[in-house]
Amino acid sequence: MSRLHVSHSDIVRFAEEKVNLPKEKADEYRAQARRLRERLETYLDEHPDFTLRKMLLSGSLAKGTALRTINDIDVACYISGADAPSDVPALLKYLAERLRKAFPNFQPDQVTPQTYSVTVSFRGTGLDVDVVPILYAGDPKWYGNLVSQDDGSFLKTSIPLHLDFARKRKTNSPSHFAQVVRLLKFWTRRMKAERDGFRFKSFMVELILSHLADQGLDLSDYPEALQHFFTYLARSNLAKKIVFTDYYPLSKVGSFSEPVQIIDPVNELNNVSKLYSRSEADIIVEAALDAGDAIDAALAAPTKGETVRYWQKVFGPAFQV
């Protein structure tokens, strides 16, 4: 592959300037979530009968894969107790009421139930924290029932194990795993804006890249890693089952009927991609084919201007060298 006009270091520079959440912002947001958690923990120490057990930063900020465009933080809130409702709307109302008690200085409109979470709004930074309830029954690995954002049903999960799963891949490829995830998320964000019917949730992107990394893909060369990701989507047609065995044996994974099968690494019964139809998978594959072709053309282009134009087919006009 020719790197005369656009190299790995150029992709790194683009990521730092246009893609990544700046470190100072990430630290500020994590500190804000930490203050929220610490205030809750102080309240719990004073009220041992309170049903909110644990608050834990989750999502892209916790994994280190947040984009510059992040506007909210995900926090999991573990709830236990016989009086916790099992009906989702009632549970969200219940959580909102208790958060208001835990944070009495907040105005009522700063704690707002949403469809699958409760939003806590900070007026100083303008950043929202989406608090997602997890019904918890004391499991030592912090398994509990999460309200799924896919369909509002309860879903068995463990936030600490999810974070541990991502941490293992980051440890195996320090800085590079998270960076390639961010670049791919930047690409998917652009595709959502430009292609009708395109959707490709970040968790699926992370799991596919984890699968490739586990198979030995070297993520330290970003053009090569991106091209490999897009080639995998094109060749597999998103029709191959992806399974991980970090927390359960392969023998426990059953059969699934959905056309796209990417199995949750902490719950062998959950197909993360279960709501994706064959036609939606085809749209992802078509976009990946176009992106892969653009990278091939960029690496063979004779001039810098032409090379940049091909990379812009992947990352949009924000990409400049």
DRENVEX-656305 format. One record per residue (C-alpha): residue number from 0; chain; x, y, z. Coordinates in Angstrom, 1 decimal. Example, Ala and Ser with C-alpha at 12.3 -4.5 7.8 and 13.67 -1.06 7.14 Angstrom:
<nodes>
+-----+--------+--------+--------+--------+
| num | chaine |     px |     py |     pz |
+-----+--------+--------+--------+--------+
|   0 |      A |   12.3 |   -4.5 |    7.8 |
|   1 |      A |   13.7 |   -1.1 |    7.1 |
+-----+--------+--------+--------+--------+
</nodes>
This chain:
<nodes>
+-----+--------+--------+--------+--------+
| num | chaine |     px |     py |     pz |
+-----+--------+--------+--------+--------+
|   0 |      A |    0.0 |    0.0 |    0.0 |
|   1 |      A |    1.3 |    3.4 |   -1.0 |
|   2 |      A |    1.4 |    6.0 |    1.8 |
|   3 |      A |    3.1 |    8.8 |   -0.2 |
|   4 |      A |    0.2 |   11.3 |    0.1 |
|   5 |      A |   -1.8 |   10.2 |    3.1 |
|   6 |      A |   -0.1 |    8.1 |    5.8 |
|   7 |      A |   -1.0 |    6.5 |    9.1 |
|   8 |      A |    0.3 |    9.7 |   10.8 |
|   9 |      A |   -2.1 |   11.8 |    8.7 |
|  10 |      A |   -5.0 |    9.7 |    9.9 |
|  11 |      A |   -3.8 |   10.1 |   13.5 |
|  12 |      A |   -3.7 |   13.8 |   13.1 |
|  13 |      A |   -7.2 |   13.9 |   11.6 |
|  14 |      A |   -8.5 |   11.8 |   14.5 |
|  15 |      A |   -6.9 |   14.1 |   17.1 |
|  16 |      A |   -8.3 |   17.3 |   15.4 |
|  17 |      A |  -11.7 |   16.2 |   14.2 |
|  18 |      A |  -12.8 |   12.8 |   15.7 |
|  19 |      A |  -11.6 |   12.3 |   19.3 |
|  20 |      A |  -13.1 |   13.9 |   22.4 |
|  21 |      A |  -10.2 |   16.0 |   23.8 |
|  22 |      A |   -8.7 |   14.7 |   26.9 |
|  23 |      A |   -9.5 |   17.7 |   29.0 |
|  24 |      A |  -13.2 |   17.4 |   28.0 |
|  25 |      A |  -13.2 |   13.7 |   28.7 |
|  26 |      A |  -11.6 |   14.3 |   32.1 |
|  27 |      A |  -14.2 |   17.0 |   32.8 |
|  28 |      A |  -17.1 |   14.8 |   31.9 |
|  29 |      A |  -15.8 |   11.8 |   33.9 |
|  30 |      A |  -15.3 |   14.1 |   36.9 |
|  31 |      A |  -18.9 |   15.2 |   36.5 |
|  32 |      A |  -20.1 |   11.7 |   36.5 |
|  33 |      A |  -17.9 |   10.9 |   39.4 |
|  34 |      A |  -19.3 |   13.8 |   41.5 |
|  35 |      A |  -22.8 |   12.5 |   40.7 |
|  36 |      A |  -21.8 |    9.0 |   41.9 |
|  37 |      A |  -20.0 |   10.3 |   45.0 |
|  38 |      A |  -23.0 |   12.3 |   46.0 |
|  39 |      A |  -25.2 |    9.3 |   45.6 |
|  40 |      A |  -22.8 |    7.1 |   47.7 |
|  41 |      A |  -22.8 |    9.7 |   50.5 |
|  42 |      A |  -26.5 |    9.7 |   50.5 |
|  43 |      A |  -26.6 |    5.8 |   50.6 |
|  44 |      A |  -24.2 |    5.8 |   53.5 |
|  45 |      A |  -26.7 |    8.0 |   55.4 |
|  46 |      A |  -29.7 |    6.0 |   54.2 |
|  47 |      A |  -28.8 |    2.3 |   54.2 |
|  48 |      A |  -32.4 |    1.3 |   53.4 |
|  49 |      A |  -32.3 |    3.3 |   50.1 |
|  50 |      A |  -32.9 |    1.1 |   47.1 |
|  51 |      A |  -30.2 |    2.7 |   44.8 |
|  52 |      A |  -27.2 |    0.5 |   45.3 |
|  53 |      A |  -24.5 |    1.5 |   42.8 |
|  54 |      A |  -23.9 |    4.1 |   40.0 |
|  55 |      A |  -21.4 |    3.2 |   37.4 |
|  56 |      A |  -20.1 |    5.1 |   34.4 |
|  57 |      A |  -20.8 |    3.1 |   31.2 |
|  58 |      A |  -21.0 |    3.7 |   27.5 |
|  59 |      A |  -18.4 |    5.3 |   25.2 |
|  60 |      A |  -16.9 |    7.6 |   27.8 |
|  61 |      A |  -16.2 |    4.7 |   30.2 |
|  62 |      A |  -14.6 |    2.7 |   27.3 |
|  63 |      A |  -12.6 |    5.6 |   26.0 |
|  64 |      A |  -14.3 |    5.5 |   22.6 |
|  65 |      A |  -16.3 |    8.7 |   22.8 |
|  66 |      A |  -16.4 |   11.1 |   19.8 |
|  67 |      A |  -15.8 |   14.8 |   19.9 |
|  68 |      A |  -19.6 |   15.3 |   19.3 |
|  69 |      A |  -20.6 |   13.5 |   22.5 |
|  70 |      A |  -23.5 |   15.4 |   24.3 |
|  71 |      A |  -24.5 |   13.0 |   27.0 |
|  72 |      A |  -23.0 |   10.5 |   29.4 |
|  73 |      A |  -24.3 |    7.0 |   30.1 |
|  74 |      A |  -24.5 |    5.9 |   33.8 |
|  75 |      A |  -25.9 |    2.6 |   35.0 |
|  76 |      A |  -27.8 |    2.7 |   38.3 |
|  77 |      A |  -28.3 |   -0.6 |   40.1 |
|  78 |      A |  -31.5 |   -0.8 |   42.0 |
|  79 |      A |  -32.5 |   -3.5 |   44.5 |
|  80 |      A |  -35.4 |   -4.0 |   46.8 |
|  81 |      A |  -38.8 |   -5.7 |   46.8 |
|  82 |      A |  -40.6 |   -2.4 |   46.2 |
|  83 |      A |  -38.8 |   -1.6 |   42.9 |
|  84 |      A |  -41.3 |   -1.8 |   40.1 |
|  85 |      A |  -40.9 |   -4.4 |   37.3 |
|  86 |      A |  -42.9 |   -2.3 |   34.8 |
|  87 |      A |  -40.6 |    0.0 |   32.8 |
|  88 |      A |  -42.5 |    3.3 |   33.0 |
|  89 |      A |  -43.1 |    2.8 |   36.7 |
|  90 |      A |  -39.5 |    1.9 |   37.3 |
|  91 |      A |  -38.3 |    5.1 |   35.5 |
|  92 |      A |  -40.6 |    7.2 |   37.6 |
|  93 |      A |  -39.5 |    5.4 |   40.7 |
|  94 |      A |  -35.8 |    6.0 |   39.8 |
|  95 |      A |  -36.5 |    9.7 |   39.1 |
|  96 |      A |  -38.2 |   10.2 |   42.4 |
|  97 |      A |  -35.3 |    8.7 |   44.3 |
|  98 |      A |  -32.7 |   10.6 |   42.4 |
|  99 |      A |  -34.5 |   13.8 |   43.3 |
| 100 |      A |  -34.3 |   12.7 |   47.0 |
| 101 |      A |  -30.6 |   11.9 |   46.7 |
| 102 |      A |  -29.9 |   15.3 |   45.0 |
| 103 |      A |  -32.3 |   17.7 |   46.7 |
| 104 |      A |  -30.5 |   20.8 |   45.3 |
| 105 |      A |  -31.6 |   19.8 |   41.8 |
| 106 |      A |  -34.6 |   21.5 |   40.3 |
| 107 |      A |  -37.4 |   19.0 |   39.3 |
| 108 |      A |  -36.8 |   19.6 |   35.6 |
| 109 |      A |  -33.2 |   18.6 |   36.0 |
| 110 |      A |  -34.3 |   15.0 |   36.6 |
| 111 |      A |  -36.5 |   13.8 |   33.8 |
| 112 |      A |  -37.8 |   10.3 |   32.9 |
| 113 |      A |  -37.3 |    9.4 |   29.3 |
| 114 |      A |  -38.3 |    6.3 |   27.3 |
| 115 |      A |  -35.6 |    3.9 |   28.7 |
| 116 |      A |  -33.6 |    6.1 |   31.1 |
| 117 |      A |  -33.7 |    9.1 |   33.4 |
| 118 |      A |  -31.9 |   12.2 |   32.2 |
| 119 |      A |  -30.0 |   14.3 |   34.8 |
| 120 |      A |  -29.2 |   17.7 |   33.3 |
| 121 |      A |  -26.3 |   19.8 |   34.6 |
| 122 |      A |  -26.8 |   23.5 |   33.9 |
| 123 |      A |  -23.2 |   24.5 |   34.4 |
| 124 |      A |  -21.8 |   22.4 |   31.6 |
| 125 |      A |  -25.0 |   21.8 |   29.6 |
| 126 |      A |  -24.2 |   18.1 |   29.6 |
| 127 |      A |  -26.8 |   15.5 |   30.2 |
| 128 |      A |  -26.3 |   12.3 |   32.1 |
| 129 |      A |  -28.6 |    9.4 |   31.0 |
| 130 |      A |  -29.1 |    7.2 |   34.0 |
| 131 |      A |  -30.2 |    3.7 |   33.0 |
| 132 |      A |  -31.8 |    1.5 |   35.7 |
| 133 |      A |  -30.7 |   -2.1 |   36.3 |
| 134 |      A |  -32.7 |   -4.3 |   38.6 |
| 135 |      A |  -30.2 |   -6.0 |   40.8 |
| 136 |      A |  -30.5 |   -9.0 |   43.1 |
| 137 |      A |  -27.1 |   -9.2 |   44.6 |
| 138 |      A |  -25.1 |  -11.1 |   41.9 |
| 139 |      A |  -21.3 |  -10.8 |   42.7 |
| 140 |      A |  -20.5 |  -10.2 |   39.1 |
| 141 |      A |  -23.1 |   -7.4 |   39.0 |
| 142 |      A |  -25.5 |   -9.1 |   36.6 |
| 143 |      A |  -28.9 |   -7.5 |   36.6 |
| 144 |      A |  -31.8 |   -6.7 |   34.4 |
| 145 |      A |  -31.2 |   -3.6 |   32.2 |
| 146 |      A |  -33.9 |   -1.8 |   30.3 |
| 147 |      A |  -32.9 |   -2.4 |   26.7 |
| 148 |      A |  -32.8 |    0.6 |   24.4 |
| 149 |      A |  -33.7 |   -1.7 |   21.5 |
| 150 |      A |  -37.2 |   -2.5 |   22.5 |
| 151 |      A |  -37.7 |   -1.5 |   26.2 |
| 152 |      A |  -37.6 |   -5.1 |   27.4 |
| 153 |      A |  -35.5 |   -6.2 |   30.4 |
| 154 |      A |  -32.2 |   -7.7 |   29.4 |
| 155 |      A |  -29.7 |   -9.5 |   31.6 |
| 156 |      A |  -26.3 |   -7.7 |   31.6 |
| 157 |      A |  -23.3 |   -6.8 |   33.7 |
| 158 |      A |  -21.8 |   -3.4 |   33.2 |
| 159 |      A |  -18.5 |   -4.2 |   35.0 |
| 160 |      A |  -18.0 |   -7.3 |   32.7 |
| 161 |      A |  -18.8 |   -5.2 |   29.6 |
| 162 |      A |  -16.2 |   -2.7 |   30.7 |
| 163 |      A |  -13.7 |   -5.5 |   31.4 |
| 164 |      A |  -14.3 |   -7.0 |   27.9 |
| 165 |      A |  -13.4 |   -3.6 |   26.3 |
| 166 |      A |  -10.5 |   -3.2 |   28.7 |
| 167 |      A |   -9.0 |   -6.5 |   27.6 |
| 168 |      A |   -9.0 |   -5.5 |   23.9 |
| 169 |      A |   -7.6 |   -2.1 |   24.7 |
| 170 |      A |   -4.8 |   -3.7 |   26.8 |
| 171 |      A |   -4.0 |   -6.0 |   23.8 |
| 172 |      A |   -3.7 |   -3.1 |   21.5 |
| 173 |      A |   -3.0 |    0.0 |   23.6 |
| 174 |      A |   -4.4 |    3.2 |   22.2 |
| 175 |      A |   -5.0 |    1.6 |   18.8 |
| 176 |      A |   -8.2 |   -0.4 |   19.5 |
| 177 |      A |  -10.1 |    2.6 |   20.9 |
| 178 |      A |   -8.8 |    4.8 |   18.1 |
| 179 |      A |  -10.0 |    2.5 |   15.3 |
| 180 |      A |  -13.3 |    2.2 |   17.1 |
| 181 |      A |  -13.6 |    6.0 |   17.1 |
| 182 |      A |  -12.7 |    6.3 |   13.4 |
| 183 |      A |  -15.3 |    3.7 |   12.5 |
| 184 |      A |  -17.9 |    5.4 |   14.7 |
| 185 |      A |  -17.1 |    8.7 |   12.9 |
| 186 |      A |  -17.7 |    6.9 |    9.6 |
| 187 |      A |  -21.0 |    5.4 |   10.7 |
| 188 |      A |  -22.2 |    8.8 |   11.9 |
| 189 |      A |  -21.5 |   10.2 |    8.5 |
| 190 |      A |  -23.3 |    7.3 |    6.8 |
| 191 |      A |  -26.4 |    7.8 |    8.9 |
| 192 |      A |  -26.6 |   11.4 |    7.7 |
| 193 |      A |  -26.0 |   10.6 |    4.1 |
| 194 |      A |  -27.6 |    7.2 |    3.4 |
| 195 |      A |  -31.3 |    6.5 |    3.7 |
| 196 |      A |  -32.0 |    3.5 |    6.0 |
| 197 |      A |  -28.4 |    3.3 |    7.3 |
| 198 |      A |  -28.1 |    2.3 |   10.9 |
| 199 |      A |  -25.2 |    0.6 |   12.6 |
| 200 |      A |  -25.0 |    0.9 |   16.3 |
| 201 |      A |  -21.7 |    1.5 |   18.0 |
| 202 |      A |  -21.8 |   -1.6 |   20.1 |
| 203 |      A |  -22.0 |   -3.8 |   16.9 |
| 204 |      A |  -19.0 |   -1.9 |   15.5 |
| 205 |      A |  -17.0 |   -2.5 |   18.7 |
| 206 |      A |  -17.8 |   -6.2 |   18.7 |
| 207 |      A |  -17.0 |   -6.8 |   15.1 |
| 208 |      A |  -13.6 |   -5.0 |   15.6 |
| 209 |      A |  -13.1 |   -7.0 |   18.8 |
| 210 |      A |  -13.7 |  -10.2 |   16.8 |
| 211 |      A |  -11.1 |   -9.2 |   14.2 |
| 212 |      A |   -8.6 |   -8.1 |   16.8 |
| 213 |      A |   -9.0 |  -11.5 |   18.6 |
| 214 |      A |   -8.2 |  -13.2 |   15.3 |
| 215 |      A |   -5.0 |  -11.3 |   15.1 |
| 216 |      A |   -5.7 |   -8.1 |   13.2 |
| 217 |      A |   -2.9 |   -5.6 |   13.8 |
| 218 |      A |   -4.7 |   -2.3 |   14.6 |
| 219 |      A |   -1.5 |   -0.2 |   14.7 |
| 220 |      A |   -1.8 |    0.7 |   11.0 |
| 221 |      A |   -5.0 |    2.7 |   10.6 |
| 222 |      A |   -5.5 |    2.6 |    6.8 |
| 223 |      A |   -4.9 |   -1.2 |    6.9 |
| 224 |      A |   -7.1 |   -1.8 |    9.9 |
| 225 |      A |  -10.0 |    0.3 |    8.4 |
| 226 |      A |   -9.6 |   -1.5 |    5.1 |
| 227 |      A |   -9.7 |   -4.9 |    6.9 |
| 228 |      A |  -12.8 |   -4.0 |    8.8 |
| 229 |      A |  -14.7 |   -2.9 |    5.6 |
| 230 |      A |  -13.4 |   -6.0 |    3.7 |
| 231 |      A |  -14.7 |   -8.3 |    6.5 |
| 232 |      A |  -18.2 |   -6.7 |    6.3 |
| 233 |      A |  -18.2 |   -7.1 |    2.5 |
| 234 |      A |  -16.9 |  -10.7 |    2.5 |
| 235 |      A |  -19.0 |  -12.0 |    5.4 |
| 236 |      A |  -22.1 |  -10.1 |    4.2 |
| 237 |      A |  -22.8 |   -9.7 |    7.9 |
| 238 |      A |  -24.1 |  -13.3 |    7.8 |
| 239 |      A |  -21.5 |  -15.0 |   10.0 |
| 240 |      A |  -22.2 |  -15.5 |   13.7 |
| 241 |      A |  -19.8 |  -13.7 |   16.0 |
| 242 |      A |  -19.4 |  -15.2 |   19.5 |
| 243 |      A |  -17.0 |  -14.5 |   22.3 |
| 244 |      A |  -16.0 |  -16.9 |   25.1 |
| 245 |      A |  -14.7 |  -14.5 |   27.8 |
| 246 |      A |  -17.5 |  -15.2 |   30.2 |
| 247 |      A |  -19.3 |  -18.3 |   29.0 |
| 248 |      A |  -18.4 |  -21.4 |   27.0 |
| 249 |      A |  -19.3 |  -21.7 |   23.3 |
| 250 |      A |  -21.4 |  -24.7 |   24.2 |
| 251 |      A |  -23.9 |  -22.4 |   26.0 |
| 252 |      A |  -24.7 |  -20.4 |   22.9 |
| 253 |      A |  -27.9 |  -21.5 |   21.2 |
| 254 |      A |  -29.2 |  -21.0 |   17.7 |
| 255 |      A |  -30.7 |  -17.8 |   16.5 |
| 256 |      A |  -33.0 |  -17.1 |   13.6 |
| 257 |      A |  -32.1 |  -13.5 |   12.9 |
| 258 |      A |  -30.1 |  -12.7 |    9.7 |
| 259 |      A |  -27.4 |  -10.8 |   11.6 |
| 260 |      A |  -26.0 |  -12.6 |   14.7 |
| 261 |      A |  -23.5 |  -10.8 |   17.0 |
| 262 |      A |  -23.8 |  -12.3 |   20.4 |
| 263 |      A |  -23.5 |  -10.3 |   23.6 |
| 264 |      A |  -20.2 |  -11.2 |   25.2 |
| 265 |      A |  -21.7 |  -11.2 |   28.7 |
| 266 |      A |  -25.1 |  -12.8 |   27.8 |
| 267 |      A |  -25.1 |  -15.8 |   25.5 |
| 268 |      A |  -28.8 |  -15.5 |   25.0 |
| 269 |      A |  -28.8 |  -12.0 |   23.7 |
| 270 |      A |  -28.2 |  -11.3 |   20.0 |
| 271 |      A |  -27.0 |   -7.6 |   20.0 |
| 272 |      A |  -28.1 |   -7.3 |   16.3 |
| 273 |      A |  -31.4 |   -9.0 |   16.6 |
| 274 |      A |  -33.4 |   -6.1 |   15.3 |
| 275 |      A |  -31.4 |   -5.7 |   12.0 |
| 276 |      A |  -33.2 |   -7.0 |    8.9 |
| 277 |      A |  -31.4 |   -8.5 |    5.9 |
| 278 |      A |  -32.1 |   -5.3 |    3.9 |
| 279 |      A |  -30.6 |   -3.2 |    6.7 |
| 280 |      A |  -27.5 |   -5.4 |    6.8 |
| 281 |      A |  -27.3 |   -5.0 |    3.0 |
| 282 |      A |  -27.2 |   -1.2 |    3.4 |
| 283 |      A |  -24.3 |   -1.6 |    5.8 |
| 284 |      A |  -22.4 |   -4.0 |    3.5 |
| 285 |      A |  -22.9 |   -1.6 |    0.5 |
| 286 |      A |  -21.5 |    1.3 |    2.5 |
| 287 |      A |  -18.6 |   -0.8 |    3.6 |
| 288 |      A |  -17.9 |   -1.8 |   -0.1 |
| 289 |      A |  -17.9 |    1.8 |   -1.1 |
| 290 |      A |  -15.6 |    2.8 |    1.8 |
| 291 |      A |  -13.2 |   -0.1 |    1.0 |
| 292 |      A |  -13.1 |    0.9 |   -2.6 |
| 293 |      A |  -12.4 |    4.5 |   -1.7 |
| 294 |      A |   -9.4 |    3.4 |    0.5 |
| 295 |      A |   -8.1 |    1.2 |   -2.2 |
| 296 |      A |   -8.3 |    4.1 |   -4.7 |
| 297 |      A |   -6.7 |    6.5 |   -2.2 |
| 298 |      A |   -3.7 |    4.2 |   -1.7 |
| 299 |      A |   -3.2 |    4.0 |   -5.4 |
| 300 |      A |   -3.9 |    7.6 |   -6.4 |
| 301 |      A |   -1.1 |    9.5 |   -8.1 |
| 302 |      A |   -1.6 |   12.9 |   -6.6 |
| 303 |      A |   -2.2 |   14.3 |   -3.1 |
| 304 |      A |   -5.4 |   16.0 |   -4.1 |
| 305 |      A |   -6.9 |   12.9 |   -5.6 |
| 306 |      A |   -5.8 |   10.9 |   -2.5 |
| 307 |      A |   -7.5 |   13.3 |   -0.2 |
| 308 |      A |  -10.7 |   13.3 |   -2.2 |
| 309 |      A |  -10.9 |    9.5 |   -1.9 |
| 310 |      A |  -10.4 |    9.6 |    1.8 |
| 311 |      A |  -13.1 |   12.2 |    2.0 |
| 312 |      A |  -15.5 |    9.6 |    0.6 |
| 313 |      A |  -14.8 |    7.8 |    3.9 |
| 314 |      A |  -14.6 |   10.6 |    6.4 |
| 315 |      A |  -16.3 |   13.5 |    4.6 |
| 316 |      A |  -15.0 |   17.0 |    3.9 |
| 317 |      A |  -13.6 |   17.3 |    7.4 |
| 318 |      A |  -10.7 |   15.2 |    6.3 |
| 319 |      A |   -7.9 |   17.5 |    5.2 |
| 320 |      A |   -4.1 |   17.0 |    4.9 |
+-----+--------+--------+--------+--------+
</nodes>
